[in-house]
Amino acid sequence: MSTFDKRGEDFEKIFAHDAELQFKATARRNRLLGLWAAGLLGLTGDAAAEYAQEIVKVDLQEVGDEDVFRKLRADFDAKGVAQSDHQIRRAMDEYLAEAVRQVKAEG
């Protein structure tokens, strides 16, 4: 194997590893975000865990975070939970940062 081929393989491995970490962090963010939202919606216990899982699944519908945002916005509006778009997006950012820290700490 040439040095060029070896280098290409190394870059592919790094890319795959980074993509896996990003996927894990996003799924973790969505779970944390779902638990946060569940609390605001008055859900506890199994209902809160199920809601958090719904948020994880919603994110698989389309690329990006808009599907998650729309779900949270609609659920908050339906239950009369006072959260601005800015507050929801800030929570999404904060929980992503926390999820990245957690995933990196796990190695």
C-alpha distances in whole Angstrom, upper triangle without the diagonal:
4,7,8,6,7,10,11,10,13,15,15,16,19,20,21,22,24,26,26,28,30,31,33,34,36,37,38,40,42,43,45,46,47,49,51,52,53,55,57,58,59,57,56,55,53,54,52,49,50,50,47,45,46,45,42,42,43,40,38,41,39,37,38,41,44,44,45,47,49,50,51,53,55,55,57,59,60,61,62,60,60,57,56,53,52,53,50,47,48,48,44,43,44,43,40,39,41,38,35,37,37,34,32,35,33,30
4,5,5,6,9,10,11,12,14,15,17,19,20,21,23,24,26,27,29,30,32,33,35,36,38,39,41,42,44,45,46,48,50,51,52,54,56,57,58,60,58,57,56,55,55,53,50,51,51,48,46,47,46,42,43,44,41,39,41,39,37,38,41,44,44,45,47,49,50,51,53,55,55,57,59,60,61,63,60,60,57,56,52,51,52,50,47,47,47,44,43,44,43,39,39,41,38,35,37,38,34,32,35,34,31
4,5,5,6,9,10,10,12,14,15,16,18,20,21,22,24,26,27,29,30,32,33,35,36,37,39,41,42,43,44,46,48,49,50,52,54,55,56,58,56,56,55,53,54,52,49,50,50,46,45,46,44,41,42,43,40,38,40,39,36,36,39,42,43,43,45,48,48,49,51,53,54,55,57,59,60,61,58,58,54,53,50,49,50,48,45,45,45,42,40,41,41,37,37,38,36,33,34,35,32,30,32,32,28
4,5,5,6,9,10,11,12,14,15,17,18,20,21,23,24,26,27,29,30,32,33,35,36,37,39,41,42,43,45,47,48,49,51,53,54,55,57,55,55,54,52,53,51,48,48,48,45,43,45,43,39,40,41,38,36,38,36,33,34,37,40,41,41,43,45,46,47,49,51,52,53,55,57,58,59,56,56,52,51,48,47,48,46,43,43,43,40,38,40,39,36,35,37,35,32,34,35,31,30,32,32,29
4,5,5,6,9,10,11,12,14,15,17,18,20,21,23,24,26,27,29,30,32,33,35,36,38,39,41,42,43,45,46,48,49,51,52,53,55,53,53,52,50,51,49,46,46,46,43,41,43,41,37,38,39,36,34,36,34,32,33,36,39,39,40,42,44,45,46,48,50,50,52,54,55,56,58,55,55,52,51,48,47,47,45,42,43,43,40,38,40,39,35,35,37,34,31,33,34,30,29,32,31,27
4,5,5,6,9,10,11,12,14,15,17,18,20,21,23,24,26,27,29,30,32,33,34,36,38,39,40,42,44,45,46,48,50,51,52,54,52,51,50,49,50,47,44,45,45,42,40,42,40,37,37,39,35,34,36,35,32,33,35,39,39,39,42,44,44,45,47,49,50,51,53,55,56,57,54,54,51,50,47,46,46,44,41,42,42,38,37,38,37,33,33,35,32,29,31,31,28,26,29,28,24
4,5,5,6,9,10,11,12,14,15,17,18,20,21,23,24,26,27,29,30,31,33,35,36,37,38,40,42,43,44,46,48,49,50,52,50,50,49,48,49,46,43,44,44,41,39,41,39,35,36,37,34,32,35,33,30,31,33,36,37,38,39,42,43,43,45,47,48,49,51,53,54,55,52,52,48,47,44,43,44,42,39,39,39,36,34,36,35,31,31,32,30,27,29,30,26,25,27,27,23
4,5,5,6,9,10,11,12,14,15,16,18,20,21,23,24,26,27,29,30,31,33,35,36,37,39,41,42,43,45,47,48,49,51,49,49,48,46,47,45,42,42,42,39,37,38,36,33,34,35,31,30,32,30,27,28,31,34,35,35,37,39,40,41,43,45,46,47,49,51,52,53,50,50,47,46,43,42,42,40,37,38,38,35,33,35,34,30,30,32,30,27,29,29,26,25,28,27,24
4,5,5,6,9,10,11,12,14,15,16,18,20,21,23,24,26,27,28,30,32,33,35,36,37,39,40,42,43,45,47,47,49,47,47,46,44,45,43,40,40,40,37,35,37,35,32,32,34,30,29,31,30,27,28,31,34,34,35,37,39,39,40,43,44,45,46,49,50,51,52,50,50,46,46,43,42,42,40,37,38,37,34,33,34,33,29,29,31,28,25,27,28,24,23,26,25,22
4,5,5,6,9,10,11,12,14,15,17,18,20,21,22,24,26,27,28,30,32,33,34,36,38,39,40,42,44,45,46,48,46,45,44,43,44,41,39,39,39,36,35,36,34,31,32,33,30,29,31,30,27,27,30,33,34,34,36,38,39,39,42,44,44,45,48,49,50,51,48,48,45,44,41,40,40,38,35,36,35,32,31,32,31,27,27,28,26,23,24,25,22,20,23,22,19
4,5,5,6,9,10,10,12,14,15,16,18,20,21,22,24,26,27,28,30,31,32,34,36,37,38,40,42,43,44,46,44,44,43,42,43,40,38,38,38,34,33,34,32,29,30,31,28,26,29,27,24,24,27,30,31,31,33,36,36,37,39,41,42,43,45,47,47,48,46,46,42,41,38,37,38,36,33,33,33,30,28,30,29,25,25,27,25,21,23,24,21,20,23,22,19
4,5,5,6,9,10,10,12,14,15,16,18,20,21,23,24,25,27,29,30,31,33,35,36,37,39,41,42,43,45,43,43,42,40,41,38,36,36,36,33,31,32,30,27,28,29,25,24,26,25,22,23,26,29,29,30,32,34,34,35,38,39,40,41,44,45,46,47,45,45,41,41,38,37,37,35,32,33,33,29,28,30,28,25,25,27,24,21,24,24,21,20,23,22,19
4,5,5,6,9,10,11,12,14,15,16,18,20,21,22,24,26,27,28,30,31,33,34,36,37,39,41,41,43,41,41,39,38,39,37,34,34,34,31,30,31,29,26,27,28,25,24,27,25,23,24,26,29,30,29,32,34,34,35,38,39,40,41,43,45,45,47,44,44,41,41,38,37,37,35,32,32,32,29,27,28,27,24,24,25,22,19,21,22,18,17,20,19,16
4,5,5,6,9,10,11,12,14,15,16,18,20,21,22,24,26,27,28,30,32,32,34,36,37,39,40,42,40,39,39,38,38,36,33,34,33,30,29,31,28,25,27,28,24,23,26,25,22,22,24,28,28,28,30,33,33,33,36,38,38,39,42,43,44,45,42,42,39,38,35,34,34,32,29,30,29,26,24,26,25,21,21,22,20,17,19,20,16,15,18,17,14
4,5,5,6,9,10,10,12,14,15,16,18,20,21,22,24,26,26,28,30,31,32,34,36,37,38,40,38,38,38,36,37,34,32,32,32,28,27,28,26,23,24,25,22,21,23,21,18,19,21,25,25,25,27,30,30,31,33,35,36,37,39,41,41,43,40,40,37,36,33,32,32,30,27,28,28,24,23,25,23,20,20,22,19,17,19,20,16,16,19,19,16
4,5,5,6,9,10,11,12,14,15,17,18,20,21,23,24,25,27,29,30,31,33,35,36,37,39,37,36,35,34,34,32,30,30,30,27,25,26,25,21,22,23,20,19,22,20,18,19,21,24,25,24,27,29,29,30,33,34,35,36,38,40,40,42,39,40,36,36,33,32,33,30,28,28,28,24,23,25,23,20,20,22,19,16,19,19,15,15,19,17,15
4,5,5,6,9,10,11,12,14,15,16,18,20,21,22,24,26,27,28,30,31,33,35,36,37,35,35,34,33,33,31,28,29,29,25,24,26,24,21,22,24,20,20,23,22,19,20,21,25,25,24,27,29,29,30,32,34,34,35,38,39,40,41,38,39,35,35,33,32,31,29,27,27,26,23,22,23,21,18,18,19,16,14,16,16,12,12,15,14,11
4,5,5,6,9,10,10,12,14,15,16,18,20,21,22,24,26,26,28,30,32,33,34,36,34,34,33,32,33,30,27,28,28,24,23,25,23,20,21,22,19,18,21,20,17,17,19,22,23,22,24,27,27,27,30,32,32,33,36,37,38,39,36,36,33,32,29,28,28,26,24,24,23,20,19,20,19,15,15,17,14,11,14,15,11,11,15,14,12
4,5,5,6,9,10,11,12,14,15,16,18,20,21,22,24,25,26,28,30,31,32,34,32,32,32,31,31,28,26,26,26,22,21,22,20,17,18,19,16,15,18,17,14,14,16,20,20,20,22,24,25,25,28,30,30,31,34,35,36,37,34,35,31,31,28,27,28,25,23,23,23,19,18,20,18,15,16,18,15,12,16,16,13,13,17,16,14
4,5,5,6,9,10,11,12,14,15,17,18,20,21,23,24,25,27,29,30,31,33,31,30,29,28,29,26,23,24,24,21,19,21,19,16,17,19,16,15,18,18,15,16,17,21,21,20,22,25,25,25,28,30,29,31,34,34,35,37,34,35,31,31,29,28,28,25,23,24,23,19,19,20,18,15,16,17,13,12,15,14,10,12,15,13,12
4,5,5,6,8,10,10,12,14,15,16,18,20,21,22,24,25,27,29,30,31,29,29,28,27,28,25,23,24,23,20,19,21,19,16,18,19,16,16,19,19,16,16,17,20,21,19,22,25,24,24,27,29,29,30,32,34,34,35,32,33,30,30,27,26,26,23,21,21,20,17,16,17,15,12,13,13,10,8,11,11,7,8,11,11,10
4,5,5,6,9,10,10,12,14,15,16,18,20,21,22,24,26,27,28,30,28,28,28,27,27,24,22,23,22,19,18,19,17,14,16,17,13,14,17,16,13,12,13,17,17,16,18,21,21,21,24,26,26,27,30,31,32,33,30,30,27,27,24,23,23,20,18,19,18,15,14,15,13,10,11,13,10,8,11,12,9,10,14,13,13
4,5,5,6,9,10,11,12,14,15,16,19,20,21,22,25,26,26,28,26,26,26,24,25,22,20,20,19,16,15,16,14,11,13,14,11,11,14,14,12,12,12,16,16,15,17,20,19,20,23,25,24,26,28,29,30,32,29,30,27,27,24,24,23,21,19,20,18,15,15,16,14,11,13,14,11,10,14,13,10,12,15,14,14
4,5,5,6,8,10,11,12,14,15,17,18,20,21,23,24,25,27,25,24,23,22,23,20,18,19,18,15,14,16,14,11,13,15,12,13,16,16,15,14,15,18,18,16,19,21,20,20,24,25,24,26,29,30,30,31,29,30,26,27,25,24,23,21,19,20,18,15,15,16,13,10,12,12,8,8,11,10,7,10,12,11,12
4,5,5,6,9,10,10,12,14,15,16,18,20,21,23,24,26,24,24,23,23,23,20,18,19,18,15,15,16,14,11,14,15,12,14,17,17,15,13,13,17,17,15,17,20,19,19,22,24,23,24,27,28,28,29,27,27,24,24,22,21,20,18,16,16,15,12,12,12,9,7,9,9,5,5,9,8,6,9,11,11,12
4,5,5,6,9,10,10,12,14,15,16,18,20,21,22,24,22,23,23,22,21,19,17,17,16,13,13,14,11,9,11,12,9,10,14,13,12,10,9,13,13,11,13,16,16,16,19,21,20,21,24,25,26,27,24,25,22,22,19,19,18,16,14,15,13,10,10,12,9,7,10,10,7,8,12,11,10,13,15,15,16
4,5,5,6,9,10,10,12,14,15,16,19,20,20,22,20,20,20,19,18,16,14,14,14,10,9,11,9,6,9,10,8,9,13,14,13,12,11,14,13,11,14,17,15,15,19,20,19,21,24,24,25,26,24,25,22,23,21,21,20,17,16,17,15,12,13,14,11,9,12,12,8,10,13,12,10,14,16,15,16
4,5,5,6,8,10,11,12,14,15,17,19,20,21,19,19,18,18,18,15,13,14,14,10,10,13,10,8,12,13,11,13,16,17,16,15,13,17,16,13,15,18,17,16,20,21,20,21,24,25,25,26,23,24,22,23,21,21,19,16,16,16,13,11,12,12,8,8,10,9,6,8,10,9,8,12,13,12,14
4,5,5,6,8,10,10,12,14,15,17,18,20,18,19,19,19,18,15,14,15,14,10,11,13,10,9,12,13,11,13,16,16,15,13,11,14,14,11,13,16,15,14,17,19,18,18,22,23,23,24,21,21,18,19,17,17,15,13,12,12,10,7,9,9,5,5,8,7,5,8,11,10,10,13,15,15,17
4,5,5,6,9,10,10,12,14,15,16,18,16,17,17,17,16,13,12,12,10,7,8,9,6,5,9,9,8,11,13,14,14,12,10,12,11,8,10,13,12,11,14,16,15,16,19,20,20,21,19,20,17,18,17,17,15,12,12,13,10,8,11,11,8,8,12,11,9,12,14,13,13,16,18,18,20
4,5,5,6,9,10,10,12,14,15,16,14,14,14,13,13,10,8,10,9,5,6,9,7,6,10,11,11,13,16,17,17,16,13,16,14,11,13,16,14,13,16,18,16,17,20,21,20,22,19,21,18,20,19,19,17,14,15,16,12,11,13,13,9,10,13,11,9,13,14,13,13,17,17,17,19
4,5,5,6,9,10,11,13,14,15,14,14,14,15,14,11,10,12,11,7,10,12,9,9,13,14,13,16,18,19,19,17,14,17,16,12,14,17,15,13,16,18,16,16,20,21,20,21,18,19,17,19,18,18,15,13,14,13,10,9,11,10,6,9,11,9,8,12,13,11,13,16,16,16,19
4,5,5,6,8,10,11,12,14,13,14,15,16,14,11,11,12,10,7,10,11,8,9,13,12,12,15,17,18,18,15,12,14,13,9,10,13,12,9,12,15,13,13,17,18,17,18,15,16,13,15,14,14,12,9,10,11,7,7,10,9,6,9,12,10,10,13,15,14,15,18,19,19,22
4,5,5,6,9,10,10,12,10,11,13,12,11,8,8,9,6,4,7,8,6,8,11,11,11,14,16,18,18,16,13,15,13,9,11,13,10,9,12,13,11,12,15,16,15,17,14,16,14,16,16,17,14,11,13,14,10,10,13,13,10,12,15,14,13,16,18,16,17,21,21,21,24
4,5,5,6,9,10,11,9,9,10,11,10,6,7,9,7,5,9,10,9,11,14,14,15,18,20,21,22,20,17,18,17,13,14,16,14,11,15,16,13,13,17,17,16,18,15,17,15,18,18,18,15,13,15,15,11,12,15,13,11,13,16,14,13,17,18,16,18,21,21,21,24
4,5,5,7,9,10,10,11,13,14,13,9,10,13,10,8,12,13,11,13,16,16,16,19,21,22,22,20,16,18,17,13,13,16,14,11,13,15,13,12,16,17,15,16,12,14,12,15,15,15,12,10,13,12,9,10,13,11,9,13,15,13,13,17,18,17,19,22,22,22,25
4,5,5,6,9,9,11,13,14,12,9,11,12,8,8,12,11,9,12,15,14,15,18,19,20,21,19,15,16,15,11,11,13,11,7,10,12,9,8,12,13,11,13,10,11,10,13,13,14,11,9,12,13,9,11,14,13,12,14,17,16,16,19,20,20,21,24,25,25,28
4,5,5,6,5,7,10,10,8,5,8,9,6,7,11,11,10,13,15,15,16,19,20,22,23,21,18,18,17,14,14,15,12,10,13,13,10,10,13,13,11,13,11,13,13,16,17,18,15,13,16,16,13,14,17,16,14,17,20,18,18,21,22,21,22,26,26,26,29
4,5,5,6,7,10,12,10,7,10,12,10,10,14,14,14,16,19,18,20,23,24,25,26,24,21,21,20,16,16,18,15,12,15,16,12,11,15,15,12,13,11,13,13,16,17,18,15,14,17,17,13,15,18,16,15,18,20,18,18,22,22,21,23,26,26,26,29
4,5,8,10,13,15,13,10,13,15,12,12,16,15,14,17,20,18,20,23,24,25,26,24,20,20,19,16,15,16,14,11,12,13,10,8,12,12,9,10,7,9,9,13,15,16,12,11,15,15,12,14,17,16,15,19,21,19,20,23,24,23,25,28,28,29,32
4,6,9,13,14,10,9,13,13,10,12,15,14,13,17,18,17,19,22,23,24,26,24,20,20,18,16,15,15,13,10,12,12,8,7,10,10,7,9,7,10,11,14,16,18,15,13,17,18,15,16,20,19,18,21,23,22,22,25,26,25,27,30,30,30,33
4,7,10,12,9,8,12,13,11,13,16,16,16,19,20,20,22,25,25,27,29,27,24,23,22,19,19,19,16,14,15,15,12,11,14,13,9,11,10,13,14,18,19,21,18,17,20,20,17,19,22,21,19,23,25,23,23,27,27,26,28,31,31,31,34
4,7,8,6,5,9,10,8,10,13,13,14,16,18,18,20,23,24,26,28,26,23,23,21,18,19,19,16,14,16,16,12,12,15,14,11,14,12,16,16,20,21,22,19,17,21,21,18,19,22,21,19,22,24,22,22,26,26,24,26,29,29,29,32
4,6,6,5,8,10,10,11,13,14,15,17,19,20,22,24,25,28,29,28,25,25,23,20,21,22,19,17,19,19,16,16,19,18,15,18,16,19,19,22,24,25,21,20,23,23,19,20,23,22,19,22,24,22,21,25,25,23,25,28,28,27,30
4,5,5,6,9,10,11,13,14,16,17,19,20,22,24,26,28,30,29,26,27,25,21,23,24,20,19,22,22,18,19,22,21,18,21,19,22,22,26,26,27,24,22,25,25,21,22,25,23,20,23,25,22,21,25,25,22,24,27,26,25,29
4,5,5,6,8,10,10,12,14,15,16,18,20,22,24,26,28,27,25,26,23,20,22,23,19,19,22,21,18,19,22,21,19,22,20,24,23,27,27,28,25,23,25,26,22,22,25,24,21,23,25,23,21,25,26,23,24,28,27,25,29
4,5,5,6,9,10,11,13,14,15,16,19,21,22,25,27,26,23,23,21,18,20,20,16,16,19,18,14,16,19,17,15,18,17,21,21,24,24,26,23,20,23,24,20,21,24,23,20,22,25,23,22,25,26,24,25,29,28,27,30
4,5,5,6,9,10,11,13,14,15,17,19,21,23,25,24,21,21,19,16,18,18,15,14,17,17,13,14,18,17,15,17,16,19,18,21,22,23,20,17,20,21,17,17,21,19,17,19,22,19,18,22,23,21,22,26,25,24,28
4,5,5,6,9,10,11,13,14,16,18,20,22,24,23,20,21,19,16,18,19,16,15,19,19,16,17,20,19,18,21,19,22,21,23,23,24,22,19,21,22,18,18,21,20,16,18,21,18,17,20,21,19,20,23,23,22,25
4,5,5,6,9,10,11,12,15,16,17,20,22,22,20,20,18,15,18,18,14,14,18,17,14,16,19,18,17,20,19,22,21,24,23,25,23,20,22,23,19,19,22,21,18,20,23,21,19,22,24,21,22,25,26,24,27
4,5,5,6,9,10,10,13,15,16,19,20,20,17,17,15,12,14,15,11,11,14,14,11,13,16,15,14,17,15,18,17,20,20,21,19,16,18,20,16,16,19,19,16,18,21,19,18,21,23,21,22,25,26,25,27
4,5,5,7,9,10,11,14,15,18,19,18,15,16,14,11,13,15,12,11,15,15,13,14,17,17,16,19,17,19,18,20,19,20,18,15,17,18,14,13,16,16,13,14,18,16,14,18,19,17,18,21,22,21,24
4,5,5,6,9,10,11,14,16,18,17,15,17,14,12,15,16,13,13,17,17,14,17,20,19,19,22,20,22,21,23,22,23,21,18,19,20,17,15,19,19,15,16,19,18,15,18,20,18,18,22,22,21,23
4,5,5,6,9,10,11,14,16,16,14,15,12,10,13,13,9,11,14,13,12,14,17,16,17,19,18,21,19,21,20,22,20,17,18,20,17,15,19,19,16,17,21,20,17,20,23,21,21,24,25,24,26
4,5,5,7,9,11,13,14,13,11,12,9,6,9,11,8,8,12,12,11,13,16,16,16,19,17,19,17,18,17,18,17,13,14,16,14,12,15,16,13,14,17,17,15,18,20,19,19,22,23,23,25
4,6,6,7,10,12,13,13,11,13,10,8,12,13,11,12,15,16,15,17,20,20,20,22,21,22,20,21,19,21,19,16,16,18,15,13,15,16,13,13,16,16,13,16,18,17,16,19,21,20,22
4,5,5,7,10,12,13,12,13,10,9,13,13,11,13,16,16,15,18,20,20,21,23,22,24,22,23,21,23,22,18,18,21,18,16,18,20,17,16,20,20,17,19,22,20,19,23,24,23,24
4,5,6,8,11,11,10,10,6,6,10,10,8,10,13,13,13,15,17,17,19,21,20,22,20,20,18,20,19,16,16,19,17,14,17,19,16,16,20,20,18,20,23,22,21,24,26,25,27
4,5,7,8,8,7,8,6,6,9,10,9,11,14,15,15,17,19,20,21,23,21,23,20,20,18,19,19,15,14,17,15,12,15,17,15,13,17,18,15,17,20,19,18,21,24,23,24
4,6,7,9,10,11,8,9,13,13,12,15,17,17,18,20,22,22,24,26,25,26,24,24,21,23,23,19,18,21,19,16,18,20,18,16,20,20,17,19,22,21,19,22,25,23,24
4,7,9,10,10,7,9,12,12,11,14,16,16,17,20,21,21,23,25,24,26,23,23,20,22,23,19,18,22,20,17,20,22,20,19,22,23,20,22,25,24,23,26,28,27,28
4,6,8,8,7,9,12,12,12,15,17,17,18,21,22,23,25,26,25,26,23,23,20,21,22,19,17,20,20,16,18,21,20,18,21,23,20,21,25,25,23,25,28,27,28
4,7,8,8,10,12,13,14,16,18,19,20,22,23,25,27,28,26,27,24,23,19,21,22,18,16,19,19,15,16,20,18,16,19,21,19,19,23,23,21,23,26,26,26
4,6,7,9,10,12,13,14,16,17,19,20,22,23,25,26,24,24,21,20,16,17,18,15,13,16,16,12,13,16,15,13,16,18,16,17,20,21,20,21,25,25,25
4,6,5,6,9,10,11,12,14,16,17,18,20,22,22,20,21,17,16,13,14,15,11,9,12,12,9,10,14,13,11,14,16,15,16,19,20,19,21,24,24,25
4,5,5,6,8,10,10,12,14,15,16,18,20,20,19,19,16,15,12,13,14,11,10,13,14,11,13,16,15,14,18,20,18,19,23,23,23,25,27,28,29
4,5,5,6,9,10,11,12,14,15,16,19,20,19,20,17,16,14,16,16,13,12,16,15,12,15,18,16,15,19,20,19,20,24,23,23,25,28,28,29
4,5,5,6,9,10,11,12,14,15,17,18,16,17,15,15,12,14,14,10,10,13,12,9,12,15,13,13,16,17,16,18,21,21,20,23,25,25,27
4,5,5,6,9,10,11,12,14,16,16,14,15,12,11,8,11,11,7,7,11,10,8,11,14,13,13,17,18,17,19,22,22,22,25,27,27,29
4,6,5,6,8,10,10,12,14,15,14,15,13,12,10,13,13,10,11,14,14,12,15,18,17,17,20,22,21,23,25,26,26,28,30,30,32
4,6,5,6,9,10,11,12,14,13,15,13,14,12,15,14,11,12,15,14,13,16,18,16,17,21,21,20,22,25,25,25,28,29,29,31
4,5,5,6,8,10,11,12,10,12,10,11,10,12,11,8,10,13,11,10,14,15,14,15,19,19,18,21,23,23,24,27,28,28,30
4,6,5,6,9,10,10,9,10,8,9,7,11,10,8,10,13,12,12,15,17,17,18,21,21,21,24,26,26,27,29,31,31,33
4,6,5,6,9,10,10,12,11,12,11,15,14,12,14,17,16,15,19,20,19,21,24,24,24,26,29,28,29,32,33,33,36
4,5,5,6,8,8,11,11,13,13,16,14,12,15,17,15,15,19,20,19,20,23,23,23,26,28,27,28,31,32,32,34
4,5,5,6,5,7,7,10,10,13,12,10,13,15,14,15,18,19,18,20,23,23,23,26,27,27,28,31,32,32,35
4,5,5,6,8,9,10,11,14,14,12,15,17,17,17,21,22,21,23,26,26,26,29,31,31,32,34,36,36,38
4,6,8,11,12,14,15,18,17,15,18,20,19,20,23,24,23,25,28,28,28,31,32,32,33,36,37,37,39
4,6,9,11,14,15,18,16,15,18,20,18,20,23,23,22,25,27,27,27,30,32,31,32,35,36,36,39
4,6,9,12,14,16,15,14,18,19,18,20,23,23,23,25,28,27,28,31,32,32,33,36,37,37,40
4,6,9,12,14,12,11,15,16,15,16,20,19,19,22,24,24,24,28,29,28,30,33,33,34,37
4,7,10,12,10,10,14,14,14,16,19,19,19,22,24,24,25,28,29,29,31,33,34,35,37
4,7,8,6,7,10,11,10,13,15,15,16,18,20,20,22,24,25,26,28,30,31,32,34
4,5,5,6,9,10,11,12,14,15,17,18,20,21,22,24,26,27,28,30,32,33,35
4,5,5,6,8,10,11,12,14,15,17,19,20,21,23,25,26,27,29,30,32,33
4,5,5,6,9,10,10,12,14,15,17,18,20,21,23,24,26,27,29,30,32
4,6,5,6,9,10,10,12,14,15,16,18,20,21,22,24,26,27,28,30
4,5,5,6,9,10,11,12,14,15,16,18,20,21,22,24,26,27,29
4,5,5,6,9,10,11,12,14,15,17,19,20,21,23,24,26,27
4,5,5,6,9,10,11,12,14,15,17,18,20,21,23,25,26
4,5,5,6,8,10,10,12,14,15,16,18,20,21,22,24
4,6,5,6,9,10,10,12,14,15,16,18,20,21,23
4,6,5,6,9,10,11,13,14,15,17,18,20,22
4,5,5,6,9,10,11,12,14,16,17,19,21
4,5,5,6,9,10,10,12,14,15,16,19
4,5,5,6,9,10,10,12,14,15,17
4,5,5,6,9,10,11,12,15,16
4,5,5,6,9,10,11,13,15
4,5,5,6,8,10,11,13
4,5,5,6,8,10,11
4,6,5,6,9,10
4,5,5,6,9
4,5,5,7
4,5,5
4,5
4
